[in-house]
Amino acid sequence: MIEKVVLDYLESKLQVGCYMEVPNSNEPTFIVIEKVGSTDEDGIWGATIAVQSYASTLYRAASLNEQVKEAMQDITTLDEVSNCELNSDYNFTDTQSKQYRYQAVFNLIHY
């Protein structure tokens, strides 16, 4: 499961909690990983992964987003991932919960 591969990889690279859903704790800074799409063309697997960076301020969320993007540049060092491209990143503040967050979306080719 590519989500678990990305989760484990980012946990090893970042100094924040990494989850596949928003945790039930008061942790101010963390990331959430979500697969938002996938492809299978001629046996080549692709996935679109969204990484949401949560923090107590907008600046910290943006800074964590930059750390995520930097870490993801090297994910192809894993045997399971052959390509990773940044699709987009943007301010994605949750106005209902009033939590600051950024979202980076990556297109991966994986095995």
N, C-alpha and C positions, 0 to 999 in steps of 0.2 A: 504494500500500500504506500503510494508515493507521499501521502500526507505524513505518515510516520517517519519516513526517510527525511523529509524536510524538517519535521519537528525535532528529531534527534540531532540532526546536523546543526540547526540554529541553537539548540540547547548547549551544544559543545562550543559554539562560537561567541555567544552573547552572555552577558552577566545578568540576565533577567529571566523571569519565569516564562516558559513557552507552553502554550496550551492549544487544544483544538476547540475549546469553547471558553467563554468568559468565566473565570474562576469565581467561586462564592466567597472570596476573601476580600479584605480591604487592601490588597496589594496595589500600590499606586502605579507601578510600572510593570508592564508585561506585554507579551505579544500573543496573538491568536492566529492560527493557521487554518485556512479553509480551502478546500478544492472547489472551484467554482465552474469548472468545465473540464472536459477530456476529449481526446480523439484517439482513433486507432485506424491508421491508414497503412495498408499493406504490412501489418505487423509492427509498425512503428508507433509506440505509445506516446501520446502527448497529454499534458495536464496544464491547466491554468490554475495557479495557486495565488490566493490573496493572503497577504501577511499584514495584519492590523497591529499597529504599534500604539499602545495606550500609555498615557503618562499624566501626571498631575498638572502640567502646563502644556500649552500648545508648542512652546519651544522645545520642551523635553520630548514630546511626541515626535516632532519633526527630526530632532537629533537621533532618536532611536530608529526612526525610519531610515536615516542615512546609514546607520550601523547595519541595519538589515540588508540594505542594498549592497553595501560593501561585502558583507559576509556571503551573500548569494552569488556574487561574482565568481567565487571559488568553489561552488557546490559541485562543479563538474569534476572535481578531484575524486568524488565518490564514484565507485563502479556503476552504481544504479542510474546516474544522471549523465547524459551525453551533451546536453545543451541547456542553457538557461539564458533567457533574454528578459529584460525589464520591459513590460508592456506599458505600464503607466504607474505613477504614484501621485498622491494628492491628499489634501486635508480632508479627513473623513470624520470630523467631530460628531459625536452622537448627541444630537440636540435634546433628545428625550431624557437620557440619563445624565446629560451635561458632562460627559467624559471626553477629554481631548484624545484624539487618535488620528493617525495617518494610516493610509493604506497603500501598499505597494503590490502590484499585480505582476506576476512572472509567468512566462510561457516556458515550460520544461519539456524536453524529450527525455524519456526514461525507459528503463528495461524492467 
